[in-house]
């Protein structure tokens, strides 16, 4: 299986972990951080990155992407500069590429540490 196009998301700000994420977690899995996206949220857990994408006019249809940390082969991060308004985070897996734009106030180095802690264990 391959992802035809690069998936791209924008994280706007860190937010509380959504209460309904519990229904997506396997026994023993722990959420550690969440970020508001344009229409939904992204949740970092100790086992994977969950990207929820509300669709349609009402946003009631939700597509969920789950990227296990063990599938991440390479990641890169780029902090926002003086002129740039976004930092960037990119993940490469054996099935595709995910790009995340981060608004200026999001701590890119914190995400680097989270990803490193789970990918490198």
Protein Blocks (a to p, Z undefined) as FASTA:
>chain_A
ZZfbacddddfbdcdddfklmmmpcehiacfbdcddfklccdddfkbccddddedjkoma
ccdddddfklpmbdcdddddfklmbdcdddddfkbccdddddfklcfklmmmmmmmmmmZ
Z
